[in-house]
Amino acid sequence: MNSWILLRGLMREQRHWGDFPGQLAQALPDATIITPDLPGNGQRHAMRSATTVAQMVEFCRQDLRTRGVPAPYSLLALSLGGMVAVEWASRYPHEIERCVLINTSMRPYSRFHQRLRWQNYPAIFKLLAQGGIENQERLILRLTSRRGDAAQRAALLSHWLDYQHQYPVTRGNALRQLWSAARFRAPSRKPAMPTLVLSSAGDQLVDPRCSLKLARAWQAPHAEHPDAGHDLPLDDGPWVAAQVAGWLRQLR
């Protein structure tokens, strides 16, 4: 079985992948695409979020065992999901065949103000003080996507609000996920398996230089989208799928 596990970022669930799983499946017709929710998000929203990335790894491993999906796995991971992928690859290299890391960042390769752009601090602090699901989702959309015109973005926001009303992410779980990401430090050794790094020049949440530094440190291939936002699979899923398919052909 050629299993691709898609791992999302902070406060996001499997439905936030949008059309991307289908786009990836079209580019990789032999692949089985699996989109688990991390504890505290989506179908797992009632669970307490993990306070370490290592705990997120263990949850994913148990979830896949419960589903009857055997290793090895290929991981495609965005943002916080990239930290989960790196930790998983470090702890259990025999379970991971390859990794694709998208717009991720981690110590010691990037400084905190690069991992979360300092220009966003006032808006984030204001959100933490005022709260509100609509304010939260509007801010996330503004910071993570550059996709579509006003009408398309309004429709996307409406979908995201529906997701949050159905499976709300509590403030406590959001803070636990943020705490896990802030504390994470990459292992001293780069992943042993082939790794592709993708980033977005238009990322307004994470400085794209974080991905570049990571790719250089690990001597991993790197491709940068010229104008997409942080949520690269949302903004240009076909580009991501094509990059992955092309990289796999080069590995053969």
N, C-alpha and C positions, 0 to 999 in steps of 0.2 A: 504494500500500500504506500502510495506517495502522498503523505499527509502534510499539508501546509497549515500551520497554526498561526492565526492572525491575532496579534495582541495589541490592545488599545491603550490609550493614555488616561490621564487624570479625569475622573468623573464621566467617562464615556463608556458606552456599551456597544454590543454587537450591531445594533441597528444604525449606529453612527458611521459604520463603514459604507452605508448607502449602496451604490451600484458596484462598488469595487470588488467584492468577492466574485461576482459574475464576470467582471472584466478580467480578473486574474485567472479564473477557470477557463475562459475562452483562450487566453494566451498559453495556458498550461493544461491542455485537455486531459492529461493523465493524472492530474492532481485531485485530491480530495481536500476541499477547503473547510476548515473548522474555525469558528469564531467564538471562543469561550468568553464569558463575562467574568471579570475579577470580582472578588467579594466586595460588596457594597455598591455594585453597579448593575444596572439592567435586571435580569432575572435573579441575580444574587443581591439585590438591593437591600434585602432585610438582614443580610449577614453583616457582621462587623468587619470593616476593612482591615487588612493586614497593616502592621506598623513597620514591617521591613520588606524589602524586595525579595529576600530569601523565602519568606512565608508565602508570598505570591507565587513563587516558583513551585513550592510544595503543593499549593492548592491546584495549580494547573496540571501538575503531574497526576494527582489523585483524580481530578476531573476526567482526564483522558483515559486513565485506567478504568474508571467507572463506565465510560462510554465504550470500552473495548477497543480503543485505538492504540495499537502497539507502536513503540518506537522502532526506528528512528523518525524524527520529525524535522521538517524544515520550518523555520520561524521567520515570519515577516512582522515587524514590530514598529510601532509609532510612539515616539516620545517616551513616556514612562514605560510603555511596553518594551521599548528597546533596552531599558535597564533590566527588565525581567528576562529578556532573551539573553543578555550578556551573562547574567548571574546563572541562568540555567545552563548555558553552554560551558561555563566555568566549573560548575559543580558536577554536572553529569554529561561530559563530552560524548560519551558513547550513545546518548539519546538524541543528539542533535546532529543532523547531516549538514545543514547550512543555515546561515542567518542573513536576513536583509534588515538593516537598521535605518529607520527613516526619521530625520529631524530629531534625533536624540542627543542627549548631552549628559556628561557625568564627570565627577571628579576622578582623577586629578587633571584631566585634559582641558577643562574649562572652568572659568571663574563663575561665582554665583550670579553676578550681574550679567553674564553672558548666557547662562543657562535659563534665566528668566530675565528678559530685557528690563533694565532699570526704568525705562520710560513708562512701563506698565504698572509700576508700584502704586501710584496714586489711585488708579481705577480699581485695582485689586483690593487695596485697603478700604476704599469706599464701599465696594461690594460686601466685604466681610462685615462692615459696620451696619450697612442697611439691609442686606439680604434681599430675598425675593427671587423666585424662580425666573421670572421674565428678565429681570436685570442681569441675572447670572448668565442666562443663555444668550442674551444680546451681546454681553461682553465676550463670551467665549467665541461666538460667531465672528465678532469684529477682530479678535486677536488671532484666530486660527484659519480663517478662510478669506480668499479674495475672489471667490467664485460668483459669477452671475450678475445680472442686473438687479434693480431694487425689487422687482416683483419676484424673481427667483429666490432672492435672499429672504424675502418675507415668507415665502412658502416653506423654505428650509427651516426657518426659525419656528414656524408653526408646528412642523413635524417634531422638532427638538423639544418644544414645550409639551407636546403630547407625550413624548417619551418620559419626560420628567414627572408629569402628572401621574402616569401609570406606574413608573418605577422610580420614585424620588430618591436622589442621593442626599443623605442627611448631611448637615454641616459637620457633624463629628466624623463621618466617614470621609468627607472631602478633606478635612484637616489631617486625618491619618494617612491618606494617600499622599498628600503634599509633604508630610513629615517623612514618609518613606523615601520619596524621591529626593528630598533635600539631603538626607543622610547618606544616600547610596554612594559608594565609592567603587569604581571599576576594579576588578581583580588585577594583580600586578602583571599577569601574562595575558596576551591577546588570545581570543578564541582560537582553538586548534583547527576548527573547520573553516571552509571558505566563507567569507563574509563580504557582503556588498553594503556600502553606505550611500544613501540617497539623501539629498537635502533640497531646500527651496530657497532661492535667492530672495524671495519676497516674504520670508518668515518674519512675522511681527511679534512672535512670542519668544522664540529662542534664536539667538544669534547664529546664522548659518555657519559661521566660522567654527562652531563647536563640532559639527560633523566633519569639516575639513581637517581639523586638528586630530580628531579621532582616527580618521582614515589614514592620515600620514603616520601617526604613531604606530598603527597596526599594519601599515603597508597594505591596506585594503583598497580595492577599486572604489572610486567615488564618482557619482554623477550628480550634477546640480540642475534643478529645473530653473529656467530663467525668471519666472515671475509668480509661481504658485505660492500659497501661504503655508502655514505650519501643517495644516491637515492636507498634505500632498495627495493622498489617495482620493480625497473628496474633490479637490480642485482639479486634478488631472489624473484620474485613475488609469486611463489607457496608457499614459506615459510611463507610470510606475510599472504596469504589467509588461510593457514592451522592454523596459530596462531589465526586469527580472528574467524574462525569456531570453534576451540577448546574452546576459551574463551566464545563464545556464548553458547556452550553446557553447560559449567559450570554455566552460569547465570540462566539457566532454572531450 
